[in-house]
Amino acid sequence: MNHTVQGTVVVFGGRSEIGVEVATRLAPGRTVILAARRADDLVDECAAVRAAGAAAVHAVEFDADALGTHSAVLDRLTAFGPIDVAVLAFGILGDQARAETDAAHAVSIVHTDYLAQVALLTDLAQRLRAQGSGRLVVFSSVAGWRVRRANYVYGSAKAGLDGFASGLADALHGSGVSLLLVRPGFVIGRMTEGMSPAPLSSTPPQVAEATVRALHRGRGEVWVPAVLRPVFFGMRLLPRAIWRRLPR
């Protein structure tokens, strides 16, 4: 798929390691916007994107959990020009043990990792449809492919997001707007600091490289690393008695 539009690249979750890595790879000659809470603190992230060759870099205040503010933020972003690539890189892992007894914490995980994503994607999709072009990048997870006991709150949110994004991608077919669904495995980074890496782990640069490669090729989904696709298709066939005893 050949995209000639050189609109803006927007990363929602502008201090996300993966999000910034994606932005640096898409930066050369482009206007890049990093949207996040405490936007004034995105100095290092903006510098990294600028050093990667961006024509302009802007930091914009964005609180994913404040659903009522999304529309106003998008109004501000479009003032910089048409959005070509919108990357949804925000999310929280949360504390599974706490979420099993603290309903408010469980809801906060689902709110950020599912509800906020649905709200933003719906608004973005409507605007890009009207524009007639644009690309959405959504980060699901293998945790949502078959939800495990070890992280079922986070996994359930990702399962919901995966289903929503898959359906939205189908709904966008033929509109000039496309959606890339990324399913990483365990990512070694700030979010998982202190945790023992799972088998077939990856790093933020590796996830970003696979994402941008898939974006350039016009793919609809990508697993990172690619070997996880057959592995998890096989895992769906495991008997439940075995599945529930698997570690993270």
Residue, then its C-alpha position, 0 to 999 in steps of 0.5 A: m500500500n503506497h501512502t503519499v499523504q505526509g500528514t502528521v504522526v500522533v502518538f497518544g501516550g507520548r512518553s510510552e517507550i514503544g510509542v516514542e520508538v515508533a515516532t522516531r521511525l516515522a519522524p523524518g520530514r514529518t510533523v510529529i505530535l506527542a500527546a500525554r499527561r504532563a506534556d511539559d515534561l516530554v522534553d527528552e521524548c521530543a528531543a529524540v523525535r526531533a533528532a530522528g529528523a522530524a520537521a516539527v515536534h509538538a507536545v500536547e496535553f492529553d489524559a486518556d482517562a478523561l473521556g470527555t476531553h478527547s474531542a477537544v484534544l483532537d480538535r487541537l491536533t487537527a490544527f497542525g494538519p491532517i492526521d496520517v498516522a495515529v498511534l494509541a500507545f497508552g495503557i497500564l498493566g496494573d496489579q493483578a493481585r490487588a485487582e482481584t480484591d479491589a474493584a476500583h483498581a480492576v475498573s481503572i485497568v479496564h477503563t484505561d486499557y479498554l474504555a478509553q481506547v474505544a472512545l478515542l478510536t471511535d472519535l478518531a475513526q469518524r474524523l479520518r473517515a471524513q478526511g478520507s485517509g489515515r492509519l490507526v495503530v492499536f496495541s493489543s497483546v497476546a495476553g488478550w488472545r486467551v486470557r490467563r488466570a495470572n493476569y486476567v484483569y489486564g488480559s480481559a481488557k486487551a481481549g476486549l480491545d482486540g475484538f473491538a479493533s478487529g471489528l473496527a478494521d472491518a468497518l473501515h474497509g473501503s473508506g481510505v482508512s486502515l487499522l494495524l493491530v499489533r499483538p506483542g508478547f512480553v515486552i521488557g521495559r518500564m511497564t514490566e520492570g522487576m518482572s522476570p521476562a517471559p519466553l519469546s520476549s521483545t524490547p520496545p525497539q523490536v516492537a516498534e520496528a515490527t510495527v513500522r514495517a507492518l505499517h509500511r507494508g499495509r498489513g492489518e495485524v502483526w505479532v511480535p515476535a512473529v513466532l508467537r502467532p502459531v504458538f498462541f494459536g496452539m495454546r487456544l487448544l490446550p485443555r482448560a485444566i492445563w491452561r489455568r496452571l500456566p504461569r504468566 
